[in-house]
Amino acid sequence: MKRILLILMLFSATMVQSQEKTFEKEVSNISKRIEQITKTQKDSLKVKVISINKRLEKGEITRTTAKTLKKEVASYHARRIEMLVGEQERLLQLLVQDKTNGKIASSESTTTDDDDNIFTIGNKTFRLNIDKEGQFERNEKRTERWQDKGENQRRTTTQFVFAMGINNVLEDGRFESINDSEYKFWQSHFYEIGWTWKTRFTKEPSQFYFKYGVSFLWNNLRLEDNRVHVKNGDITEIQTFTNQLEESRLRHVQMNFPVHFEWDLSKNKTYDDGRIKDKTNKSVRFGIGGFIGFKLGTRQYLEYNDANNIDVEEVQYNNFNMNTVNYGVSTYVGYRSTSFYVKYDLNPLFKDTETRNISMGIRFDFD
């Protein structure tokens, strides 16, 4: 323990000795710091001017914008030099005052360029080799890589999509036919889950996007008046059931590949140096497009009491002459992540009919 205390005392005494001030040494240190401040700020200004010129060459900004940006960065670094050098000048004034009052000694010894980074322990001298210029350049390059990477990533974003609403049919493409539909309006539902990718049309931030993805849909149709679907060869008929039905639901599951052109009115963010960050799903959005897909399965669910008053839950596995491939149009309009959504099949739901599926509801696009 005594040995450790002795070593600590020697180390402290050595460090105090190594930090003894002289007027000439402190003046030299302040001068070097002023020189380093000026050089660092000029190097930083040079890097930013080069970056602005590159953006001008790529056509990302106009000459007027480039000229304005150069004036702004030049003014900023001039203010930085004035502030930082001013601090060193105040230190120099205090140093002269201490010299006048005899609080600091003079020395004829010369100093080296690395006096700030030299310390001694005993009779050994150590130097900390700090490459300030190299460190500055590395930081600038790291910042540029981060900016470029961020801009490239923002051109395409991804969203988780969930939609739900009412599901029904139109006859002969007439919307008024929904009033005479054989399916219950509010009890026939659809659910959709999927994943989309949203890509800007241009490299520069804008408001127009190409949206595409994959989704899975569960479409349910519930018949009115105690009726069921019956497959009769190549024809699917709707017939009255012999028992009183508690449930009569036809469900078809399909996998779709939607494609939309989207207009997103979200306001982009502009930084002080002129860079623009793309913002999406922050304002009103409008999308129009279509889809193509295929059915994964169809089944009919029946619930009723038989002649012995026993509850029966029956599941009928059949395609009921539904078209396997389906395609259609869709559109949505909304605010931020929530939209009103409409989807309409262009090909018939059942073969050799003019019955087409239509879905309307709420859609959520979560970034």
Phi, psi and omega in degrees: 000316178298322181296319180296317179297322179295318179296318179296321179294318178296319180296317180295317180296322181293318180294321177298318180295320183290339182262009179298129185274146166228153184299313183297319182295317182292323176298318179298319180296318179295319179298317180294322179294320177299317179297318180293321178300312181299315181295317181298315181293322178292320178296319179297318178298318181298316180298317181292322178296319177299318179297319179295319179297322179296318179295325177293317179296325180282352181081014181285333179223162179273170178296322179296316178296318180298318180296318179296317180296320179296320177296320182294314182290326177294318178295320180299311182289332175295319177294323178296317179297316181299318182290312184290319178293324178301322178296319179292325178294323177294323176296322179295320178297318177296323180295317178297321179295318177296322179296318180296323182276001178076019181274353181222141185272163175258158178210143179269356183289150179268159179244156178261169182294342185251022183301329181294335187250020182248136172215159183237148172229111186066233179260014180258139178248133181236148181231130174270117182269098182249113179271087185294321181294315179296322179295320178298314180297320179295320179295320179295317179295321179297320179295318179296319179297320180295318180295313180298316181296317180297318180295317180295320180293325185286348181292328176236127177239166181238151180221144169268128186248132172225130180224152178204154179170206182264150184229132180204195183226156172242147177255128179058025178073012181268121183292329180291344180292345180294338177290335180253020183295146177277000181251145178296132187288306186275343182265352178264114189243162170226153177224140181223134176229135181195186181222132181234158173241138185236113187242132176294143177290326182247160177291324179280151177304135179210197182242005184245133188223157173250119186243131185211160182177203180219144181210159177240134184238142172242106181257125181243134177233121180251123183283151175276161164058048170056044183240163182222164174272133179231124179275121180237085184067237180271005182242137174254119183254158174250117186234157177282136182275151184288327180256163179285119184273137169263336180211132173218099188227127175257120182241130174233130182256136181219157177249123184242155174237092184278150176222128180225149167259122187244138174249112184249118184271015179300138181278125180286155180265129180250126179273169182297329182274008176096349179293146180241127178259128182289132177243135179228160178056034179244359182208206181289138179228145176224130180228143177217140182179218182198192183203159170219143183195192179210154183278138179264340180175153179223140177206155179243130181255127178233135175229128183197173174255129181279190183297335179266013180061035177260133178293128181238130173243110187245135177240121181255118181265112182194154178275350177049036177060027176282147176291133182288314179268135177226152180208159181183196181240157179206157179206160177207153176213136183187194182230131183056238185268354185251133182220156167272133195231133176228134180225131184226128178281132178273335176262152185298151177291314176251149179295143177061034175226173174246026179270120183236142183280141175225140181229139177221136180180202181255137182236138179239126176246101184263123177289000000 
